[in-house]
Amino acid sequence: MNPMRVLSLLACLAVAVLAKPNGRMDNSVNQALKPSQWLSGSQLEAIPAVDDLTIERLENMNLERGAELLQQVYHLSQIHHNVEPSYVPSGIQAYVPQPNGEKTVAPLNEMIQRLKQRQNFGQDEVTIIVTGLPQTTETVKKATRKLVQAYIQRYNLQQQRQQGKQGSQDYQDQSGEQKKAQRTSSEEDSSEEVKNAPTQSGNIIVIDLGSKLNNYQRYAMLDIEKTGAKIGKWIVQMVNELDMPFDTIHLIGQNVGAHVAGAAAQEFTRLTGHKLPRVTGLDPSKIVAKNKNTLTGLARGDAEFVDAIHTSVYGMGTPIRSGDVDFYPNGPAAGVPGASNVIEAAMRATRYFAESVRPGNERSFPAVPANSLQQYKQNDGFGKRAYMGIDTAHDLEGDYILQVNPKSPFGRNAPAQKQSSYHGVHQAWNTNQDSKDYQ
């Protein structure tokens, strides 16, 4: 049977056995994982090959139901180990966002030529974000948008400060006296934390793999190793053709994109003999389709330093340790506080990291090594304190636990006010985002 059809049948089967007239979950499925104990082979063959799992469907389920469904589909797919990766996307789009709201958009294989037209690109820090879910829902769009906005603010802070000073000097009424402006949300960033935050120059590249994973079959059947190798080769080509240092690259992957980022970093090392300095996994996903003889998935050793944030361990995410250091906000669970479904839970890792990227918020997420949330709450953790996010120390190892807020600001050390745009510099990007998104 075709592996894609097998996966579709498993998804349909899981939906069927989990759905009850009263909408409750049937816990009896946990007692029997073999499909043959539910349906005969001919009945399995007769089930239509329908792509029954979508981002929208999962987003409309409550957290517990969606997590249970994904767990069942995953376990069903692992029974006979016959679901092998078969999807390698072509024509992956990439874009480079600008503070003024514009984007340079091109297929990945054409992006390097576009980057050559930009003066001094890559001479400072370069952050490469690999998306892992299609931007078909506002939850996914918003999380990615927040991460991009945060980096735009981080990399343009010096310019923002200068524009802020100039704006205050120019804001005078006709009599020449300074006029007190009404406080706006953009001024919330004028806190002492932001004013004292160090400046950092850099560039952002978003590799929008997620837009190619627009149904569950593609998502689950993704060949992580081959897809990651393509991106790894592209990074090597970019470094060589732009004559840029590789040790300023930070590779970030969302969900299944976290594993692709790890594979890309491995390919970079294979081709160059050098390791990228950092790979960050934002809620690394379960891997449904695996090659039998290949170890697949983000892991320590993929880069000089690998960190991971797990926000839906028993939902879309994985309980498997993925980095040198792994952070578990509120401990391993189906989701985190405030997340009402598995998609929102998965994207919270991106929201947390984005919050830490904003100037002044680098240490908003203090964590300690602990074996459980209970141990953490009892102040019985061990080892030194650490910070989840952009400011994570590169010598950390082990599992860290912390508590987060259910709403923004999520970090318990974050300033009381939500972060917004700094003097409007990247407000244009936020305003123009929806009109410039592509699928």
N, C-alpha and C positions, 0 to 999 in steps of 0.2 A: 504494500500500500504506500502511496506517495506520502512522505513525511509531513508535507503541508496539510494533506487531508487528514492524516492521523491526528495532528494537533487540533485541527478544527473539530474533529469528532470528539476528542477529549474535552474540548471547551464546551461543546454542546451537551455532552454527557454530564459534565460537572454541573452545568446550569440546571439540567433536568433533575438530577438527584438532589440538588440543594434547594430547589424551589418547592415550597409547600403552599397549599391553598391559603393558609393563614399568614404566609410571608415569613415564617420562622425557619431557622436552619435545622436540617436533619442531622443530628450528631451521630446517627448510626453509620454514616458514611465513613467515620473515622475507624470503624471496626473492620471495614473491608475495602481495601484499596484496589483490588484487582477488578478490572472492568468485567471480566467473565463471571464474576459473582453477581453482577447486576443484569447484564444482557449477554445474549449469545453472540458469537462472531458474526453470524448473518445479520442479526439486528444492529450490531455496530456498523456493519458495512452499509446498511440501509439508511442510516441517519444522514440527512443532507449535509454536505460540506458547507456549512454556513459560518461566516465569520461573526460569531455571536458575542465576542468580547471587544468592546471599543472603549476608548478613553471616556467618552460621554456616558456609556452605560455604567462604568465603574464609578464615575463621579456622581451618578444619581443613586448609587447604593450607599447605605450607611457604612461606616468604617468597619464594623465587625463583620457584616455580611460580605463586603468586598474582599476583606482580608481572608476570610474562610474560603471564598471561591477561588482566589488566586493560589492559596495553599493547596487546594484539591487539584487544580489544573497542573500545578507544578509536580506534585507527587505522582499523579497519573502519568505524566510524561516521562517520569524516571523509572517506571516499573520495568520495562523491557529494554531501556536504553536505546530505543530505535528512533528517537527524534534527534536527528543530526542537523547541525547548522547548514543552511543552504542558500541564505539570502545575503548577497553582497551588493549594497546599493551603488548605483552609478549616478553621475551628475549631482553629487552633493553640493549644495550651495554654501557659500561663506559670505560673511559681511564684516566690514570694519565700520563701527559706528563713530560719529563725530559729535562733538559738543553742541553743534548748531542744529542737531536733529537729522542731519543727512546721513546716508549710509553709502559706502562703496560696496556694491553687491556683485558677485560673480560666481560662476562655478569654481569649485576648489582648484581645478587644474588651470584656471585662468587668473587666479587671484594674485599669484606672484608677480605677473606682469603689471597688474594694477598697483601693487605695493612698490614696485620700482619707480613709479611716477611720484611717489611721496618722498619728500626730502627727509633724510635721516631716520626713516622708519626702521625700527628694530635696534637702534643704538642705545635705547634705554630698556627698561623692563617691558617684556611682552607677555601678555596673558592670553592664552588660547582656551576658549570655552567650547567643549563638545556637548551639544544638547542631546538628550536621550528620549524625549517625548515630543510628539507633534504639537505645535502651538495651535491646536484646534479648540481649546477651551481657555477661558480667561484665567483660570488658576495657573496653567502652565505659562501662558503669555506673561502674566504679571510677575511671576517669579524670575523668569529670564530677564525681563525688562528691569526689574529692581537690581539684579546683579550687574547688568551693563551700566545702568545709571550710576551705581556705586563706584564702579571703576572709572567712569568718566569724571566723576567728582574727585576721586582720589588722584587721578593723573593730571587734573587741571586746577588743582587747589591754589597754586600760586597765582595763576591768571584770575581765578575767581576772587581772590583777596584783593588784587589790584583793581578789578572792576568794581568790587564792593566799595573800596575807598573812593574811587573816581565818582561812583554814583552818589555817594554821600556828599561829596564836594559840589557836585553839579546840581544837587537837588535844592534849589533856592526859589523863593517866591519873587514876585516882581519888585518888592521893596528891597531885595538884596539880603533879607534876613533868612537864616536857616529855618526851614519849615519842618516840623515834626511829622513824619509819615506815620500812617496807621500801620500797626504791626501786622505782618503777613506771615503765612506758614513758612515762606522761604527764609525768614529771619530766624527761625528756630535753629538753623545751623550755625548761627553766630554765637554759639556757646563758647565758653573758655576752652572746652575740649577741642572744638574745631579750630579755634584761633591758634591753639598751641600745637596742633597736629603737624608732624613733619611733612614736607612736600615730597612728592615722588612723581617723576615723569615716566610715561609709558604709553603703550599702545594695546588695543584690544582686537582680537580676531575671534569671531563666533563661527564655528563650523557647525552648521545646522543639520546634523545627522538626524535629529528627531523628526524633522519634517518628512523624511523618507520612511519613517516607521509609523505610517498612518493607519495601520490596522494591527490587531494583536498577532496575527500570523507573522508579519514582517518583524515585529518587535521580538517575538519569541524565537524565530528561526534565524535571527541575525548571526552571521558568521563573524564573531567578535575578532578572531585572530586575523582573518584576511582583511576585514574593514580597518582594523587598527594598523595593520601593516601599510595599507594605502596612505593613511594619514601620517604614519611615521616617515615614510619615504618623502611625503610632501614637506614635512618639517625639515628634513635634511636638505632638500632642494632649496627651500626658502633660506635657510642659514647660509648655504653656499652661494646662491645667486645674489643675495642682498649683502653678503659679506658681514653678517651680523653675529654677535657672540651668542652661543647656545646657552651659556650659563645664566642668562637673564630670563629664560623662558619658564613660565609657570603654566602647566597644563592642567585644566580643570574639566572633569567629566560629570555629567548628571545621569543618575540612574544607570541604564545599560551603557550610556556613554562613558561612565566611569571605567568600565572594563575595557572599552575601546581605547580610552586614553592610556590605560596601562599597557595594552598591546602596542599602541603607537610608540610609547616610550621604550618598550623592549626593542622594537624595530629600529628606532633611532640608535640605540646602543649597539645593536648588531651591525649596523652600517657604518658607524663612526668610531666605535670603541669608547665612546663617552656616554655618561648618564646625564639625563636632564636633571636639573636641581630639585624639582618638586612636581609631584602629581597629587592632585586632590580629588577624592571621590565624594560626590554629593549624593548620598543615599544609594550606594551601589546596589544593583538589582539582583534578584535571583537569576541564574542562568538556566533557561529551560532546555535549549538545544546545545549539546556538547559533543565534541569529538572524543571518542572513547580513549584515545591514547595521548591526549593533550591536556595539560593543566591550563585551564582558562580562568581568567578573572583577575581583577586588580589585586596586587599583592606587594608586600614590602620587597624591595630589590628592583622594582620597576624603574625607580628613580633614586637619586641620592636620599630623598625623603618622600615618604608617601603617608598622607593622612586621609582619614575618611570620617564622614559624619553620617550616622545611621538614624533615620527618623521614621522608618516603617519596616523594621526588622521582620515582622510577621505579616506584612502586607506585600508591597511590591519589592521591598528590600530584602537583604540577606542577613542572617545572623553570623555569617562567616567573617572572621576577622580579615580585614582587607588591606591594612597598612602597617607602618611602623607604630602608629598610634591611631586608635579608633575611639571616636566620641559617641556616646549614647545619651542624647538629651532625654531626661526622665527615665532612663533605663531602657533595655530592649522591650519593645511592645509593637502592637500593630500600627500605632500612630503616636503622635505627640499631642500635648494639650492644645485644644482649639482646632484640631484637624478633624473634619466631619466625614471624610472619605479617604480612600487609599491614595488617590491622586494628590489631594491636598497634603497628606502626610508625607508623601515622597518628595514633593516640591518644597517642604519646609526646610530641608537641608540647604537648598539654594537660598531661601529667604534669610536663614541664619547667617550663612556665609556673606551674603550681600550686606547685611547689617554690620558685620564686623569690618567690611572693606571701607565703609564710610569713615572719613577722617574724624578722629575723636572717639570712635566706637571700637577700636581694635581690640580692646580688652573687656568687651561687654559680656563675654561668656566664660566666666571662671569655672574650672572643672578640677576634679581630683580623681586619682586612681581609686577605683572601688569595684567590688564584685557584684554589687546590687544597689538598687535605688534605696533600699532600706538601710544598707550600710552607709550610704552617702548621707542620708537624712539624719542618721545618728552620729554624724561627725566622726565616723569610725573608718574613714578612708585612710589610705596609706600613700606615702610618697609626696612629692612636691606638687604644689598648685600649678595648674597650666591654664592656657586660654585657647578655647576652640575658635577657629576662624583664621583670618589672614595673619594673625600674630602668633600662631602656634610655633613654639620653639622646636627647632629641627633635631634636637637631641632626645626628644620624648619617645618613649616606648610603652606599649601596653594599652589597657582599656581604661577610659576615663568616663566618668558620669557627672552630669550637671543637671540643674533644673532650669526650665525656661518659662517664659510667660505665654499665655494662650493667644495674646494679640501683640501686635507691634506697638512699642519696641519689645522684641522677644528676649533680648539679653537682660539678665537681672542686674547687670552693672551699667546698662545703657542709660543715657540721659533721659529725663522724664518725658521730654517732648519727642514726638516722632521726627525722624529725619526726613527732610524734603529737599527741594533743590537749593543750592547755595547761590543766592542772589540771581536765581533764574538762569544760570549759565546752561544747565542741561534740561531746563524745563521744555525747551523746544523739542528735544529728543522724545520726551514723554508725550508731548502733545501730538507729534507727528508719527508716533510709533505705529498705531493701528493702521494708518493709511499706507505705511511702507512695509508692513509685514507681507511675506509671501509664504505660500504653502509648499 
